[in-house]
Amino acid sequence: MAKKALEGLRVLVPRGGNWGDSIAALLRDHSAIPVIAPLINFAPSENVPALANAFHELNDGQFDWIAVTSATTVDVLTASGVKIPENTKIAAVGETTAGALSSAGHRVDFVPEFDNSGRGLVKEWPDANSGLRVLAPQSNLADTTLVDGLGVLGHEVVAVSAYTTVGVAASDKVREDVASGRISAVLISSGSVARQVAEQLAPLPETTIVACIGPRTAFDARAAGLTVHIIAEDRSSESLVETLCEYISR
């Protein structure tokens, strides 16, 4: 796609951290103007003893698998000094999470090929054995799809809150720029981001493009009351920016 496909387009990036920085760099590569304004942040788990106990058992080799559903969980593993033993296999929900695991020095044994979501992890689960012990450290807002699905497959799943997702207020400037249409597109990377965009910035101008990373996020965005214009089928930053370029070029 042409490097100037998004020339002059102001794009709201409502997440900070590594994800926000990396997608902002991709947008600049295509001559867009990223506006980084995190609407969510992550706080420590509300149940520290349960998380500490789960990580102790993980270090001790008491789990057959760990299912990692976000890059934020990887940050928690690192901050907690977790060393995942050789006998524990690692499943990542998608390429972004797999990349974060690899960067943190963990190998990745399984990434679903067709559906990068909790549902996809269950549907494509690679281990035919039943009765496995699986650790699922997730956000406090995570739905029960993964835990329930692995349970139906006959596994013992230990679900634990790894971190709490909290809303962050947008600045007056960002709210004004969205309301006036000066921001042409908004990137939605998760259901929690979609809910904050809807709560803080809706109603969006009709001209504002809402771009979602994957069908599940698009579903959550619509449920929050947003009109979705673009869905990147591949849950990666690259795919989201490329899909936006294609949409603008049309």
C-alpha positions as CSV (number, residue, x, y, z in Angstrom):
1,M,0.0,0.0,0.0
2,A,1.3,3.5,-0.9
3,K,3.2,5.2,1.9
4,K,1.1,8.3,1.5
5,A,-2.3,6.5,1.6
6,L,-3.3,8.3,4.8
7,E,-1.7,11.6,4.2
8,G,-2.8,14.3,6.6
9,L,-5.4,12.0,8.2
10,R,-5.7,12.5,12.0
11,V,-6.2,9.2,13.7
12,L,-7.2,8.7,17.3
13,V,-5.1,5.9,19.0
14,P,-7.1,5.4,22.3
15,R,-4.4,3.1,23.9
16,G,-1.0,3.8,25.2
17,G,2.0,1.6,26.0
18,N,3.8,-0.6,23.4
19,W,0.6,-1.1,21.3
20,G,-0.1,2.6,21.1
21,D,3.5,3.5,20.2
22,S,3.8,0.7,17.6
23,I,0.6,1.5,15.8
24,A,1.4,5.3,15.9
25,A,4.7,4.5,14.1
26,L,2.8,2.5,11.4
27,L,0.4,5.4,10.9
28,R,3.3,7.9,10.5
29,D,4.8,5.5,7.9
30,H,1.6,6.1,5.9
31,S,1.8,9.9,6.4
32,A,-1.1,9.9,8.9
33,I,-1.1,12.0,12.1
34,P,-1.6,9.8,15.1
35,V,-3.3,11.3,18.2
36,I,-2.4,9.1,21.1
37,A,-4.9,9.5,23.9
38,P,-5.2,6.3,26.1
39,L,-8.8,5.8,27.3
40,I,-7.9,2.7,29.3
41,N,-5.1,1.8,31.7
42,F,-4.3,-1.3,33.7
43,A,-4.1,-1.5,37.5
44,P,-2.9,-4.4,39.7
45,S,-5.2,-7.4,40.2
46,E,-7.9,-7.0,42.8
47,N,-7.1,-10.4,44.2
48,V,-3.3,-10.4,44.8
49,P,-3.2,-13.6,47.0
50,A,-5.0,-15.7,44.4
51,L,-2.7,-14.4,41.6
52,A,0.4,-15.0,43.7
53,N,-0.7,-18.6,44.5
54,A,-1.4,-19.3,40.8
55,F,2.0,-18.1,39.8
56,H,3.6,-20.1,42.6
57,E,1.9,-23.2,41.2
58,L,2.9,-22.2,37.7
59,N,6.6,-21.8,38.6
60,D,6.3,-25.2,40.4
61,G,5.2,-26.9,37.2
62,Q,1.7,-27.7,38.3
63,F,0.0,-26.6,35.1
64,D,0.0,-28.5,31.7
65,W,-0.8,-25.2,29.9
66,I,-1.0,-21.5,30.4
67,A,-3.4,-19.6,28.1
68,V,-2.3,-16.0,27.6
69,T,-5.0,-13.7,26.1
70,S,-3.3,-10.3,26.1
71,A,0.1,-8.6,25.9
72,T,-0.8,-6.9,29.3
73,T,-0.8,-10.4,30.9
74,V,2.7,-10.9,29.6
75,D,3.7,-7.6,31.4
76,V,2.2,-9.0,34.6
77,L,4.1,-12.3,34.2
78,T,7.4,-10.4,33.7
79,A,6.7,-8.0,36.7
80,S,6.0,-11.0,38.8
81,G,9.2,-12.8,37.9
82,V,7.4,-15.8,36.5
83,K,9.6,-18.5,34.9
84,I,7.3,-20.8,32.9
85,P,8.8,-24.3,33.2
86,E,9.6,-26.5,30.2
87,N,6.8,-29.0,30.9
88,T,4.1,-26.2,30.8
89,K,3.0,-25.4,27.2
90,I,2.1,-21.8,26.3
91,A,-1.0,-20.8,24.2
92,A,-1.3,-17.2,22.9
93,V,-4.6,-15.8,21.7
94,G,-3.0,-14.1,18.6
95,E,0.2,-12.9,17.0
96,T,0.4,-9.7,19.1
97,T,0.3,-11.6,22.3
98,A,2.7,-14.3,20.9
99,G,5.1,-11.5,19.9
100,A,5.0,-10.1,23.5
101,L,5.7,-13.6,24.9
102,S,8.6,-14.1,22.6
103,S,10.0,-10.7,23.4
104,A,9.8,-11.6,27.1
105,G,11.8,-14.7,26.5
106,H,9.0,-17.3,26.5
107,R,8.4,-19.8,23.7
108,V,4.9,-20.1,22.2
109,D,3.5,-23.5,21.5
110,F,0.1,-22.6,20.0
111,V,-1.6,-19.7,18.4
112,P,-5.1,-20.2,16.8
113,E,-4.9,-19.9,13.1
114,F,-8.4,-18.7,12.2
115,D,-9.9,-16.9,15.2
116,N,-7.7,-14.9,17.5
117,S,-10.1,-14.9,20.5
118,G,-11.0,-17.0,23.5
119,R,-13.5,-18.9,21.3
120,G,-10.7,-19.5,18.8
121,L,-8.4,-20.9,21.4
122,V,-11.1,-23.4,22.5
123,K,-12.1,-24.3,18.9
124,E,-8.6,-25.0,17.7
125,W,-7.2,-26.3,21.0
126,P,-4.3,-28.6,19.9
127,D,-4.0,-31.0,22.8
128,A,-6.2,-34.1,22.4
129,N,-5.6,-35.2,26.0
130,S,-8.4,-34.5,28.5
131,G,-8.1,-33.6,32.2
132,L,-5.3,-31.1,31.6
133,R,-4.7,-28.4,34.2
134,V,-4.8,-25.0,32.5
135,L,-4.0,-21.6,34.0
136,A,-5.9,-18.6,32.5
137,P,-4.7,-15.3,33.9
138,Q,-7.0,-12.6,32.4
139,S,-8.4,-9.1,32.8
140,N,-11.1,-8.6,35.5
141,L,-13.4,-7.8,32.5
142,A,-12.7,-10.9,30.5
143,D,-15.7,-13.0,29.5
144,T,-16.0,-16.7,30.4
145,T,-15.8,-18.0,26.9
146,L,-12.2,-19.5,27.3
147,V,-12.7,-20.9,30.8
148,D,-16.2,-22.4,30.0
149,G,-15.0,-23.8,26.7
150,L,-11.9,-25.5,28.0
151,G,-14.1,-26.9,30.9
152,V,-16.5,-28.4,28.3
153,L,-13.4,-30.1,26.7
154,G,-12.8,-31.8,30.1
155,H,-9.9,-29.6,31.4
156,E,-9.4,-28.2,34.9
157,V,-9.1,-24.4,34.3
158,V,-7.8,-22.1,37.0
159,A,-9.0,-18.6,36.0
160,V,-7.4,-15.7,37.9
161,S,-7.6,-12.0,37.6
162,A,-4.1,-10.8,36.4
163,Y,-5.0,-7.1,36.2
164,T,-7.8,-4.7,36.4
165,T,-8.9,-2.6,33.3
166,V,-9.8,1.0,34.3
167,G,-11.1,3.9,32.2
168,V,-9.0,7.1,31.7
169,A,-10.7,10.4,31.0
170,A,-10.0,12.0,27.6
171,S,-8.7,15.6,27.6
172,D,-11.0,18.4,26.6
173,K,-8.9,18.9,23.5
174,V,-9.4,15.3,22.3
175,R,-13.1,15.5,23.0
176,E,-13.4,18.8,21.0
177,D,-11.3,17.4,18.1
178,V,-13.5,14.3,17.9
179,A,-16.7,16.2,18.2
180,S,-15.7,18.8,15.5
181,G,-14.6,16.0,13.0
182,R,-10.9,17.1,13.1
183,I,-10.1,13.5,14.0
184,S,-11.0,11.5,11.0
185,A,-10.7,7.9,12.3
186,V,-10.7,6.0,15.6
187,L,-8.9,2.7,16.1
188,I,-10.6,0.2,18.4
189,S,-8.4,-2.6,19.8
190,S,-10.7,-4.2,22.3
191,G,-14.1,-4.2,23.8
192,S,-13.0,-2.2,26.8
193,V,-11.6,0.5,24.5
194,A,-14.9,0.5,22.5
195,R,-16.9,1.0,25.7
196,Q,-14.8,4.0,26.7
197,V,-15.0,5.6,23.2
198,A,-18.8,5.2,23.4
199,E,-19.0,6.5,26.9
200,Q,-16.7,9.5,26.6
201,L,-16.8,10.5,22.9
202,A,-20.2,9.4,21.5
203,P,-22.0,10.5,19.5
204,L,-19.2,10.5,16.9
205,P,-19.6,12.6,13.8
206,E,-21.0,10.6,10.8
207,T,-17.8,11.2,8.9
208,T,-15.6,9.6,11.6
209,I,-14.3,6.2,10.6
210,V,-14.4,3.5,13.3
211,A,-11.8,0.8,12.6
212,C,-11.8,-2.4,14.7
213,I,-9.2,-5.1,15.1
214,G,-11.0,-8.3,14.5
215,P,-14.6,-9.5,14.4
216,R,-14.9,-10.0,18.1
217,T,-13.9,-6.4,18.8
218,A,-16.3,-5.2,16.1
219,F,-19.1,-7.1,17.8
220,D,-18.2,-5.4,21.2
221,A,-18.0,-2.0,19.5
222,R,-21.5,-2.4,18.0
223,A,-22.8,-3.6,21.3
224,A,-21.5,-0.4,22.9
225,G,-23.5,1.6,20.3
226,L,-20.7,2.5,17.8
227,T,-21.1,2.3,14.0
228,V,-18.3,0.1,12.7
229,H,-16.8,0.9,9.2
230,I,-13.7,-1.3,9.1
231,I,-12.8,-4.7,10.5
232,A,-9.3,-6.0,10.2
233,E,-9.6,-9.8,9.9
234,D,-6.1,-10.4,11.2
235,R,-5.8,-9.2,14.8
236,S,-2.5,-7.3,14.2
237,S,-1.6,-3.6,14.2
238,E,-0.3,-4.0,10.6
239,S,-3.5,-5.5,9.4
240,L,-5.6,-2.7,11.1
241,V,-3.5,0.1,9.4
242,E,-3.5,-1.7,6.0
243,T,-7.3,-2.1,6.1
244,L,-7.7,1.6,6.9
245,C,-5.4,2.4,4.0
246,E,-7.5,0.2,1.7
247,Y,-10.7,1.8,2.9
248,I,-9.4,5.4,2.4
249,S,-8.0,4.5,-1.1
250,R,-11.5,3.3,-2.2
